[in-house]
Amino acid sequence: MDTSLKVHGYLLSSGKFTSLDFPQAVETIAVGINDAGQIAGRYADANKQLHGFVYSNGDWKTVGVPGAQASVLCRIQNNGQVTGYFYDALGEVHGLIAH
């Protein structure tokens, strides 16, 4: 979190921290990383809606479930498969696996 209270994701590599911020997000949280350096996590948009993301080689990709209230990614495996959870339209929590 910075002095303006914005939450950032961070990557620690070779002793150096790099800030990770999903474009136009109000907060970014990086949770999982695989051996290829692909990162999974979640970000909040301007409406505070949560979305899962994968960051790979400078590219950001939103990963979510259509119609879900929120999606969160927790892990990314070496084959690119991600796991996490989402809240459906009724607020029920479900696990997710995607590739």
C-alpha positions as a Markdown table, in Angstrom:
| # | Residue | x | y | z |
|---|---|---|---|---|
| 1 | Met | 0.0 | 0.0 | 0.0 |
| 2 | Asp | 1.3 | 3.4 | -0.9 |
| 3 | Thr | 0.8 | 6.8 | 0.8 |
| 4 | Ser | -2.4 | 7.3 | -1.2 |
| 5 | Leu | -3.7 | 4.0 | 0.2 |
| 6 | Lys | -3.6 | 2.2 | -3.2 |
| 7 | Val | -2.8 | -1.5 | -2.9 |
| 8 | His | -0.1 | -2.8 | -5.3 |
| 9 | Gly | 1.1 | -6.3 | -6.2 |
| 10 | Tyr | 4.8 | -6.9 | -6.0 |
| 11 | Leu | 7.3 | -9.2 | -7.5 |
| 12 | Leu | 10.6 | -10.0 | -5.7 |
| 13 | Ser | 13.2 | -11.2 | -8.2 |
| 14 | Ser | 17.0 | -11.3 | -7.7 |
| 15 | Gly | 16.6 | -9.2 | -4.6 |
| 16 | Lys | 14.7 | -6.4 | -6.4 |
| 17 | Phe | 11.0 | -5.5 | -5.8 |
| 18 | Thr | 8.9 | -4.5 | -8.8 |
| 19 | Ser | 5.4 | -3.1 | -8.5 |
| 20 | Leu | 2.7 | -4.9 | -10.4 |
| 21 | Asp | -0.5 | -2.9 | -11.2 |
| 22 | Phe | -3.2 | -4.1 | -13.4 |
| 23 | Pro | -4.1 | -1.2 | -15.8 |
| 24 | Gln | -6.8 | 1.1 | -14.6 |
| 25 | Ala | -7.2 | -1.0 | -11.4 |
| 26 | Val | -7.6 | 0.6 | -8.0 |
| 27 | Glu | -5.8 | -2.3 | -6.3 |
| 28 | Thr | -3.8 | -5.3 | -7.4 |
| 29 | Ile | -2.9 | -8.3 | -5.4 |
| 30 | Ala | -0.5 | -10.9 | -6.8 |
| 31 | Val | -0.9 | -14.3 | -5.1 |
| 32 | Gly | 0.7 | -17.1 | -7.1 |
| 33 | Ile | 3.7 | -17.5 | -9.5 |
| 34 | Asn | 4.9 | -20.4 | -11.5 |
| 35 | Asp | 8.4 | -21.4 | -12.7 |
| 36 | Ala | 7.9 | -19.4 | -16.0 |
| 37 | Gly | 7.3 | -16.2 | -14.0 |
| 38 | Gln | 3.6 | -16.1 | -14.8 |
| 39 | Ile | 1.7 | -14.5 | -12.0 |
| 40 | Ala | -1.9 | -15.0 | -10.9 |
| 41 | Gly | -4.0 | -12.8 | -8.5 |
| 42 | Arg | -6.8 | -10.4 | -8.4 |
| 43 | Tyr | -7.5 | -6.7 | -9.0 |
| 44 | Ala | -10.4 | -4.4 | -8.2 |
| 45 | Asp | -11.8 | -2.1 | -10.8 |
| 46 | Ala | -13.1 | 1.5 | -10.2 |
| 47 | Asn | -16.4 | 0.0 | -8.9 |
| 48 | Lys | -14.5 | -2.3 | -6.5 |
| 49 | Gln | -15.5 | -5.3 | -8.5 |
| 50 | Leu | -12.9 | -8.1 | -8.1 |
| 51 | His | -11.5 | -9.9 | -11.2 |
| 52 | Gly | -8.9 | -12.6 | -11.5 |
| 53 | Phe | -5.8 | -11.9 | -13.6 |
| 54 | Val | -2.8 | -13.6 | -15.2 |
| 55 | Tyr | 0.3 | -11.5 | -15.8 |
| 56 | Ser | 2.8 | -13.0 | -18.3 |
| 57 | Asn | 5.8 | -11.4 | -20.1 |
| 58 | Gly | 4.4 | -7.9 | -19.7 |
| 59 | Asp | 0.8 | -8.8 | -20.7 |
| 60 | Trp | -2.2 | -8.7 | -18.5 |
| 61 | Lys | -5.2 | -11.0 | -19.0 |
| 62 | Thr | -8.5 | -10.9 | -17.0 |
| 63 | Val | -9.7 | -14.3 | -16.0 |
| 64 | Gly | -13.2 | -14.7 | -14.6 |
| 65 | Val | -16.5 | -16.4 | -14.7 |
| 66 | Pro | -19.3 | -14.7 | -16.8 |
| 67 | Gly | -22.0 | -13.4 | -14.5 |
| 68 | Ala | -20.0 | -13.8 | -11.4 |
| 69 | Gln | -20.0 | -11.0 | -8.7 |
| 70 | Ala | -16.3 | -11.5 | -8.1 |
| 71 | Ser | -13.5 | -13.8 | -9.3 |
| 72 | Val | -10.1 | -14.4 | -7.5 |
| 73 | Leu | -7.2 | -16.5 | -8.7 |
| 74 | Cys | -4.9 | -18.0 | -6.1 |
| 75 | Arg | -2.5 | -20.2 | -8.0 |
| 76 | Ile | -1.0 | -20.8 | -11.4 |
| 77 | Gln | 0.7 | -24.1 | -12.3 |
| 78 | Asn | 3.6 | -24.5 | -14.6 |
| 79 | Asn | 1.2 | -25.7 | -17.4 |
| 80 | Gly | -0.7 | -22.4 | -17.1 |
| 81 | Gln | -3.7 | -23.8 | -15.3 |
| 82 | Val | -5.1 | -21.5 | -12.7 |
| 83 | Thr | -7.2 | -22.2 | -9.6 |
| 84 | Gly | -9.2 | -19.8 | -7.5 |
| 85 | Tyr | -12.8 | -19.1 | -6.5 |
| 86 | Phe | -15.8 | -16.9 | -7.5 |
| 87 | Tyr | -19.0 | -15.6 | -6.1 |
| 88 | Asp | -22.1 | -16.3 | -8.2 |
| 89 | Ala | -25.1 | -13.9 | -8.6 |
| 90 | Leu | -26.5 | -15.2 | -5.3 |
| 91 | Gly | -23.3 | -14.6 | -3.4 |
| 92 | Glu | -22.4 | -18.3 | -3.2 |
| 93 | Val | -18.7 | -19.2 | -3.3 |
| 94 | His | -17.5 | -21.8 | -5.9 |
| 95 | Gly | -14.0 | -23.1 | -6.7 |
| 96 | Leu | -12.7 | -22.6 | -10.3 |
| 97 | Ile | -10.1 | -24.2 | -12.5 |
| 98 | Ala | -9.2 | -22.6 | -15.8 |
| 99 | His | -6.5 | -22.8 | -18.5 |
